[in-house]
């Protein structure tokens, strides 16, 4: 399994940065960021991430910032973390000044090229945690996501920032919740025998086998375009027709989504996407509301696509909404029914990708829970 990494800034993130000279050059200046030890310990103990410290220390080793002044508080910090089970896989320190534009200075990645090995590291599901926009830029340069530890920023719409907070408890909740969003379900009736495994924080991997070729292809679209990992093995009474297999797969898929989402804390909840595929234009909006409703507006021109009855497209989404407990509105226009169905499934996946994304730490409703 590829390793996920937390690239963590030091000053202003792990320890408090002095407001005057910005140098932690004595033990008296060493002050830990509130809640960092308790919550970083939880993250470390989960075993989900490698911890890598990445810090710029302007002019370290010069007469203005001697290493003999830097090392005692730095080593005390490392020792304190280690005593709580927080071990850094590596510590990268750049000593240059900003005007030197060194390739090793954040946000450039000269110190971190070893982590670009895609066979060993999962950067897409890794995070940079820091208190400056240069940390956000470092995340972009690495192909990772950013957790920004400040609240006063002019623009926070950067889609690379997945969480903005000054609370380490929120960071731990976000990271640990995100790593456990997977479930499996088995559903067996006299008509079908279905097993589904779902990982909402996957990479778009699909292993689908329902015995209905076009249906398999559509379910693969959901996995790929929603960037979830999805395994479906469905055995149904295809000697009768395709109805039971498609319907029961949708029921089980809705059930496993509902179970995996749990109380939905932190998710966006809403998603919408317009998708064009040649002549077809699909418009899908969804709300993971806890209430079931399907709004459907599509006209067909033929009865089947391969061995998939076109009438079963709406039935699939109706069965899914009923058991996932969500609202979905689907509209599509076009002349080619293959294009219409594929556009709908892809648009649904894109909308779902938005809705399941974790971007905060709240229950996504003003109703709240008492």
ABEGO torsion letter per residue (X at the ends): XBBBBBBBBABGAABBBBAAAGBBABAAABBBBBGAAAAAAAAAAAGABBBBBBBBBBGBGBAABBAAAAAAAAAAAAAAAAAAGBBBABBBBBABBAAAGBAABOABAAAAAAAABAAABBAAABBBBBABAAAAAAAAAAGBBBBBBBABBABAABAABABBBABAAAAAAAAAAAAABBBBBBBBBAABBBBBBBBAABAGBBBBBAGBAAAAAAAAAAAAAAGBBBBBBBBBBAAABAAAAAAAAAAAAAAAAAAAAEAGBGBAGBBBBBBBBEABBBBBBBBBAGBBBBBBBBBBABABBEABBAAAAAAAAAAAAAAAGBBBBBBBBEABAAAAAAAAAAAAAAAAAAAABBABABBBBAAEBX
